[in-house]
Amino acid sequence: MATVIGGVIAWVIAFDDPLGGEPRQIVKIQQVPAEAPTKTRADAERKEEPKGDQRTITIIDGNTGTRREIVISDPKQSAPQRNTAPNQPASEPKSEPTSAIPPADKRLIEPTKHGSIPKIGPDGARALEVYASPIPVTAASADSLIAIVITGLGVSTSGTKDAIAKLPAAVTLGFVPYGSELTDWVTKARSTGHEVLLQVPMEPLDYPDNDPGPQTLTANATTAQNIDRLHFFLSRAQGYVGVANLMGARLTANEDAMAAILAETGKRGLLFLDDGTSPRSVSQRAAQKAKSPFLRSDVVIDARTEWADIDAALVKLEAIAAERGVAIASASALPVTVERIARWAKTLDARGIRLVPVSVAFQRRAKQS
């Protein structure tokens, strides 16, 4: 027994193989140098005959040998050539983001620590009328009027472009105040005939877990704090006819806080639009107390975002307009919402319905009251 055990120990010491019993295969590894890619005649011609304002560099992938040539233009030669025909205009430069405020009516400007904000002019001129859409509305007194506001613009570039380009000019556009290109978007919207509202972030029910952003107006803030924050947002751009809430279910349920805010917007010649998303809102009573220009949305068009639900909301909107003479709706800039509204708007004339900016809807409501 001792001899056997000793033999096993000697075998392990002399021939220990941790992979003993595992299948093995011995292969020979050879390093084969990669062949240089063959130059074609076209490649040679391109390299031998470079243009005066261009350089060509060749990139070869070290793993695959793939050859790729890139032509780099001389930046000094990127401008239009001198021999361009005199009547042929050069390409227009692309729009660049800018923080400059576009020219505004000087009568309606008040300087503050935050920047320029709207005010009522010495002659009584208000932003609500001065910045209204220049597109004339040919609506008879018997016609039903509908105003639609698309909110949440200025954040998504594609969504904002689509809303400006695809929707009728009578649709009012509401912009979030945080976008770096806010001034450009407002200018583009107004240049195509759209009226503009500026959305003001307000405290929702689950704030601060759901936070609209910096400087949000809150129910617990003092009146002075909320007015200061309002001035901050009003200074972000110029050219809007009024403001609308961004979220705000908790704040719009506080009548005293809203009355102070609406007194300030009215004092500055601005319309306030309640987007109708909160059933607890008392902003209408607050507006009556403050005697300020006010509208509340009757329908939230895409509260449910299926296209069939959006179409049903538009039918409901028509019924309200037929009953009351004027109806107001809000909606987001979802692609399906923009598409359904654009399609629906083409059918209105045949039914004696006029799509109008919010300023016109406000005028009709004011006459009714």
HUHUNOR-V173978 format. One record per pair of residues at least 12 apart in sequence whose C-alpha atoms are under 7 Angstrom apart, sorted by the first residue. I is the first residue (numbers start at 1). J is the second residue. If there is no record, write none. Layout:
i:I j:J
i:I j:J
This chain:
i:53 j:73
i:53 j:74
i:53 j:77
i:54 j:71
i:54 j:72
i:54 j:73
i:54 j:74
i:55 j:71
i:55 j:72
i:55 j:73
i:56 j:69
i:56 j:70
i:56 j:71
i:56 j:72
i:57 j:69
i:57 j:70
i:57 j:71
i:58 j:70
i:97 j:181
i:97 j:184
i:98 j:181
i:98 j:184
i:99 j:183
i:101 j:183
i:101 j:237
i:101 j:238
i:104 j:238
i:104 j:239
i:107 j:121
i:107 j:122
i:108 j:120
i:108 j:121
i:114 j:231
i:114 j:232
i:114 j:235
i:115 j:235
i:116 j:235
i:117 j:231
i:117 j:234
i:117 j:235
i:118 j:268
i:119 j:268
i:119 j:269
i:120 j:268
i:120 j:269
i:126 j:269
i:127 j:240
i:127 j:241
i:127 j:269
i:127 j:270
i:128 j:241
i:128 j:242
i:128 j:269
i:128 j:270
i:128 j:271
i:128 j:359
i:131 j:239
i:131 j:240
i:131 j:241
i:132 j:195
i:132 j:241
i:132 j:359
i:133 j:193
i:133 j:194
i:133 j:195
i:134 j:193
i:135 j:193
i:139 j:354
i:143 j:352
i:143 j:353
i:143 j:354
i:144 j:321
i:144 j:322
i:144 j:325
i:144 j:326
i:144 j:352
i:144 j:353
i:144 j:354
i:145 j:321
i:145 j:325
i:145 j:326
i:145 j:327
i:145 j:353
i:145 j:354
i:145 j:355
i:145 j:356
i:145 j:361
i:146 j:321
i:146 j:326
i:146 j:327
i:146 j:328
i:146 j:354
i:146 j:355
i:146 j:356
i:147 j:171
i:147 j:327
i:147 j:328
i:147 j:329
i:147 j:355
i:147 j:356
i:147 j:357
i:147 j:358
i:147 j:361
i:148 j:171
i:148 j:172
i:148 j:328
i:148 j:329
i:148 j:330
i:149 j:171
i:149 j:172
i:149 j:173
i:149 j:174
i:149 j:329
i:149 j:330
i:149 j:331
i:150 j:172
i:150 j:173
i:150 j:174
i:150 j:330
i:150 j:331
i:150 j:332
i:150 j:333
i:151 j:173
i:151 j:174
i:151 j:175
i:151 j:331
i:151 j:332
i:151 j:333
i:152 j:174
i:152 j:175
i:152 j:176
i:152 j:332
i:152 j:333
i:153 j:174
i:153 j:175
i:153 j:176
i:153 j:333
i:154 j:175
i:154 j:176
i:154 j:179
i:154 j:182
i:154 j:185
i:155 j:179
i:159 j:333
i:163 j:333
i:163 j:338
i:164 j:189
i:166 j:342
i:167 j:338
i:167 j:342
i:168 j:342
i:169 j:192
i:169 j:193
i:169 j:194
i:170 j:194
i:170 j:355
i:170 j:356
i:170 j:357
i:171 j:194
i:171 j:356
i:171 j:357
i:172 j:194
i:172 j:195
i:172 j:196
i:172 j:357
i:172 j:358
i:173 j:194
i:173 j:195
i:173 j:196
i:173 j:197
i:174 j:196
i:174 j:197
i:174 j:198
i:174 j:199
i:175 j:197
i:175 j:198
i:175 j:199
i:176 j:198
i:176 j:199
i:177 j:198
i:177 j:199
i:177 j:233
i:177 j:236
i:182 j:237
i:183 j:237
i:195 j:240
i:195 j:241
i:195 j:357
i:196 j:240
i:196 j:241
i:197 j:240
i:197 j:241
i:197 j:242
i:197 j:243
i:197 j:244
i:198 j:240
i:198 j:242
i:198 j:243
i:198 j:244
i:199 j:243
i:199 j:244
i:199 j:245
i:199 j:246
i:200 j:233
i:200 j:243
i:200 j:244
i:200 j:245
i:200 j:246
i:201 j:213
i:201 j:216
i:201 j:217
i:201 j:245
i:201 j:246
i:201 j:247
i:201 j:248
i:202 j:216
i:202 j:217
i:202 j:218
i:202 j:245
i:202 j:246
i:202 j:247
i:202 j:248
i:202 j:251
i:203 j:216
i:203 j:217
i:203 j:218
i:203 j:219
i:203 j:247
i:203 j:248
i:203 j:249
i:203 j:250
i:203 j:251
i:204 j:247
i:204 j:248
i:204 j:249
i:204 j:250
i:204 j:251
i:205 j:249
i:205 j:250
i:215 j:229
i:217 j:229
i:218 j:251
i:219 j:250
i:219 j:251
i:219 j:254
i:219 j:257
i:223 j:257
i:223 j:260
i:227 j:261
i:241 j:270
i:241 j:271
i:242 j:270
i:242 j:271
i:242 j:272
i:243 j:270
i:243 j:271
i:243 j:272
i:243 j:273
i:244 j:272
i:244 j:273
i:244 j:274
i:244 j:275
i:245 j:274
i:245 j:275
i:249 j:278
i:249 j:280
i:249 j:281
i:252 j:281
i:252 j:282
i:252 j:283
i:253 j:280
i:253 j:281
i:253 j:282
i:254 j:282
i:255 j:282
i:255 j:283
i:255 j:286
i:258 j:283
i:258 j:286
i:259 j:286
i:259 j:287
i:259 j:289
i:259 j:290
i:262 j:287
i:262 j:290
i:262 j:292
i:263 j:290
i:263 j:292
i:266 j:292
i:266 j:293
i:270 j:293
i:271 j:293
i:271 j:294
i:272 j:293
i:272 j:294
i:272 j:295
i:273 j:294
i:273 j:295
i:273 j:296
i:274 j:295
i:274 j:296
i:274 j:297
i:275 j:296
i:275 j:297
i:275 j:330
i:276 j:296
i:276 j:297
i:276 j:298
i:276 j:299
i:276 j:300
i:277 j:300
i:295 j:362
i:297 j:328
i:297 j:329
i:297 j:330
i:298 j:327
i:298 j:328
i:298 j:329
i:299 j:317
i:299 j:328
i:299 j:329
i:299 j:330
i:300 j:329
i:300 j:330
i:300 j:331
i:301 j:313
i:301 j:314
i:301 j:329
i:301 j:330
i:301 j:331
i:302 j:331
i:302 j:332
i:302 j:337
i:307 j:336
i:310 j:337
i:326 j:361
